[in-house]
């Protein structure tokens, strides 16, 4: 059964979400990506095929923050009525953006307040941590 709440955003057989504001196409269920160190997590996006489409890549910090909607003590820091699936079950996502002047840290975005002791939002994260995933995207690279 098709999910009516996903229209007009879902594309590629309901496996991806088109953001009409940015023109980016997002993986609808980023929890499908395995938690991994920074480099392997990002590299996995290049192998993703969703709805018969390849050409995916890891999101940059500015791109991932376009999905983030801050709320005090949120259940999930995404806009109300969003069409994404399973984000709360794995709310910490790597970005392709390295932390300035650091070879050991990159930015991650936490979509659930107090997940792993961090408040929701962007944070520098050690590249050798394995409890984050990449959220894959297609479209223009704003990095």
N, C-alpha and C positions, 0 to 999 in steps of 0.2 A: 504494500500500500504506500503510495506517495504521500509525503508530508506536506500538507498545504501551507503550514507555517514557514516553510523554507522558501516559498516563492515570494518575490521574484529573484531571490538571491542564489539559489542552488543551480549549479551547472554540472556537466560531466556526469550524468546519471546520479545526481544527488550526492556526489562524492566530494564536491568542492563548492566554495562560496564566492560569488562575485561581489566585491565591494564597489558599489556604484560611485562612491565618493572618490576613491583613489584609483580605481581601475584595476586593482590587484585581484588575483584569484587565489583564495586560501584553501588549504586542505581543511575539509570540514571536521574530520576527527583526528586531531594531532596526537591523541593518545595511542594511535596505531604505531607511532615511531618509538623505537626502543630507547630507553634512557642510556646515555653513553657519555664518555668524555667529549669535550668540545669538538675537536676535529672530526672524529668518526661520526658524531651526531650530525654535524653539518654535511659531511660527505654523503650520508645516507639520503639526503634530499635529492641529490643528483640522480639517484636510482629509482625514485618514486614514480609510479605510473598510477594515475587515478582517472577513472572513466575513460580509459584508453588513451590518455594524454601523458606525455613525458614533458621534459623541459622545466621541471621543478627545481628550486634552489632554496637555500636557507634564507629566512627573513633577516633584514638588517634591524638595528634598534629603532630607527625612525619608522620603519614599516610596521613593526610589531606594536609599537606604541599607538599606531592609528586604531588598533582594536581595543586598546585599554581604556576603560572608563572608570576613573577613581570614584569610589564610594567609601564612606566611613564604615569600617567593619563589614565589608561586603561578603556575601556568599561567593560571589564571582564578579570580578571587575571587567565585565563585558557589558555592552549596552543591553537594556531590557529587550527581550524578544529576539535576541541573536539566534542564528540558525546553527551554531557550532555544537558539536557533540563531545561529551566526555572531557571537557577542559578541566573541570573541578577535580577529577580523579588523578590528574597529572598536570598541575597548574604552573610548573616552572619550566620556562622555555629558553634555550640558548638563542642568541642572535649571532649574526655573522660579524658583528661589530666588536672589535677588541677594545679593552679598556685602555685609555691613553697611557702611554709610557710604561706599559706592562707587557711582558711576554708570557706571563703566567695567568692572566685574568682576561675574561671577556664579559660583555654585558649579558645578563639574563633578565627576563621579565617574569615576575610572579603575579599570577592572576587571582590568587586567594590570599587575603590578609592573614598574617601570622603563619603561613606555610613555612615549615622548616625554620621557625623563629624569625623570619623576615617579614616586614610589612609589604603589602602589595605595591607593585611598581617595578621600576628598573633598578638593578643592583649589579655591582661588580661581583663576579663569581669565579672561583678557581677553575681553570680549564681541565684540571684533573678530577673534578667532581663528577659523579656518575648519576646523580638524581635529577638531571635536566634532560629535556628532549629538544629537538629542533621542530619548529612549526614551518612547514614548507609552503612556498608561495610561487606564483608565476606572475610575470609582468615586469614592468620597468624597475630597474635597480636604482634606488635613491641614495645609495651609499656614496 
